[in-house]
Structure formats: C-alpha cells, structure tokens
Amino acid sequence: MKLKIHVIGGYGKVGGALLRGLLINQAKLIDLSVSGPQTKELNKLREQYKVKVSTNNLEYALGADFIILAVKPDKVPKVLRELAGGLANKRTDKIILCTAAAVNLIELEKLLQDKAPVVRIMPNLGIAVGQGLIAWYGNGLNKANSQKVDRFLKQFGVAVKVGSDDDIERFTINTGTGLAIDASYLQARIDAGVYSGLSRKLSELAAVQTMQGLLALMREGLYPDFSTVINAVETPAGTTVEATLVLKERSFTATIIKAIDAGVQKIRAIHERVAQVWK
Ligand SMILES: NC(=O)c1ccc[n+]([C@@H]2O[C@H](COP(=O)([O-])OP(=O)(O)OC[C@H]3O[C@@H](n4cnc5c(N)ncnc54)[C@H](OP(=O)(O)O)[C@@H]3O)[C@@H](O)[C@H]2O)c1
C-alpha cells in the first residue's frame, strides 16, 4: 500500500522543496496531496507534479500517514487547531511533522490536544535534491513510530534525531541559514577570482569544483579532517600561507562564528515574540 503524505503549505519554499524531494525517487511509492490558500498555485502543482490538491487543509490530511506542516510560525496555531478539530480521538496511526522555526514541541502538542504524535523537523533546501539535512525532535513517539519517522526523513538526505527544541533552533541556523552562509562564501570566492583576472564563468567553475573536490576528498576518507587538507596545501613560505594569513588577520573564523551566533540570537528573540503572541 502506498504511503499517504499530505503537505500543508506545499507551494511555499520548504513545501515545494519537500514535494520535489519526495517525487524524485519515491513517486511510485507514495500518494501525495497538498493544501494551501491559493487555488491558482495549487493548480500549478497539480499540473507539474500530478498531486492531489485542495484549499481545505483537512480534505486529504485526515486520511494521510504523514501530515507535514510547512507554514510560517504565525500560521501554525490556526492550522493545528483545524487538525485537532478534524481528528476524532487520540490517533497513533498518523504523525504530524512541523517545519516551523521558533515553536516549541510542547506548544505544538498543546495545540493538537494530543490527538496525534507531533514531531518538529528542521530541513534545509537541499531536501529538494535528496541532499538535505533534517534534524528532528519528538518526545511522545513509540519505537515503531520513531523508526518510521527516521526512515521517512532519510529519503531527503541525512536525518538526525536531536534531544531538545534548542538543538532544533541551532540546526535552523547551522543548516537552514548555513546554506546562505556557504553560498555567500562561494559567491565571494567567485568575486575574488574575477578580481584576480578570471572571467566570471571560469571563476565560478574554479570555486565550485574546488569545493566539490574538497568534499569528495573528505567523503572518501583521504584526509581525516579539514586542517590536514590545509596543511597539505600550505608549502612553507609559499603562496597558500600568504593567502590564509590574510584570513587569519581579518578574523575569518570569528566572522563565521559571529554570523551563526547572530542567527541563533535572532531566533531566540523570535521565539520570545511568538510565545507572547500565542499566550
Ligand atoms: N525557508 C527555509 O529555508 C526554511 C528552512 C527550515 C524551516 N523553515 C520553516 O518552514 C516554514 C515555511 O517556511 P517557508 O520559507 O517555506 O515559507 P513560505 O514560502 O511563506 O511558505 C508558507 C506557505 O504556507 C501557505 N499558507 C499560509 N497560510 C496557510 C494556511 N492557513 N493553510 C495552508 N497553507 C497556508 C502559504 O500560502 P500563501 O503564500 O498563499 O499565504 C505558503 O505557500 C516556516 O515555519 C519556517 O520557519 C523554513
């Protein structure tokens, strides 16, 4: 029997990435449906992916094995109350997965009135191509459901179970925001290549292929960690030590640490604000 999956907010950025990720290798094994407020956007998804669509969040959700909430945090209470109203009694045959940042698990459980197990998931956009990292956190799952969630999430790339809401927020910044930080670094490398005299096209090739080579070297286990790669390239008194000295002088590491920390502080502030609004 096909696994029934319903995505609420499926034409948003995360919802869209989830749909694509599900359909690239599971299309024949799943029964996928989507809901959201705009008929025009839903119809585009129906045409593109041949999925069932509805403007009514409950129409397909109530029959699904997994219900994924991919709406903004401020929309979560409304949608969860809708679900709680639609689900008859306590159900353990369906699992709700919520992508929202800055909303504690306990708040989700309260809103759902314990009608079904709920899990926080924190994906990044790499899920669209099966190369995502999803951190997940759920308290009230039995062993079978815990395994089911882990198996389900692994199809998007790598899934890791974490132990607290705080860990989920840390992942929000290190993987979600992290994608933008890594893209900013590569964009800067491309600009630097152009500054050195390469065409933009060749500079992009140099930056991207160098990064891919680095990751492959690590993946294949040729180097145990990043510092040994740096040591391998740094000839004494050579060009690389000259270049990496500038990174040290300009506090490259401290800049990245501060960037991640700024994101973490911000998400804590958003969390406080969301908690006030929900009171
Ligand atoms: N973006 C990321 O990289 C990222 C990463 C990890 C987690 N998240 C989390 O994922 C969630 C979605 O983020 P996003 O960036 O994908 O936001 P988004 O692009 O704004 O998508 C949200 C979607 O929810 C729909 N929606 C609004 N109200 C709804 C309702 N009552 N019922 C059903 N659907 C409704 C929206 O439709 P309309 O546009 O028609 O209102 C939109 O399609 C957020 O909670 C965010 O914290 C985001």
The ligand as an ORCA input file, in Angstrom:
! r2SCAN-3c Opt
* xyz 0 1
  N      12.840     28.778      4.134
  C      13.670     27.955      4.745
  O      14.833     27.746      4.344
  C      13.210     27.179      5.977
  C      14.034     26.164      6.476
  C      13.570     25.407      7.562
  C      12.320     25.660      8.122
  N      11.551     26.658      7.645
  C      10.209     26.829      8.249
  O       9.282     26.314      7.304
  C       8.059     27.035      7.351
  C       7.715     27.527      5.934
  O       8.723     28.414      5.517
  P       8.801     28.903      4.000
  O      10.052     29.667      3.889
  O       8.538     27.740      3.088
  O       7.536     29.907      3.949
  P       6.648     30.306      2.678
  O       7.474     30.209      1.438
  O       5.978     31.597      3.027
  O       5.540     29.145      2.630
  C       4.459     29.078      3.511
  C       3.280     28.501      2.768
  O       2.178     28.329      3.658
  C       0.979     28.722      2.982
  N      -0.088     29.023      3.943
  C      -0.346     30.198      4.591
  N      -1.436     30.052      5.389
  C      -1.872     28.784      5.236
  C      -2.953     28.044      5.779
  N      -3.810     28.576      6.680
  N      -3.104     26.757      5.395
  C      -2.264     26.187      4.489
  N      -1.219     26.840      3.932
  C      -1.014     28.128      4.311
  C       1.423     29.925      2.170
  O       0.493     30.229      1.179
  P       0.257     31.800      0.749
  O       1.585     32.242      0.207
  O      -0.824     31.731     -0.250
  O      -0.107     32.524      2.019
  C       2.761     29.424      1.624
  O       2.566     28.641      0.479
  C       8.268     28.180      8.351
  O       7.601     27.884      9.543
  C       9.779     28.265      8.541
  O      10.101     28.625      9.876
  C      11.947     27.421      6.558
*
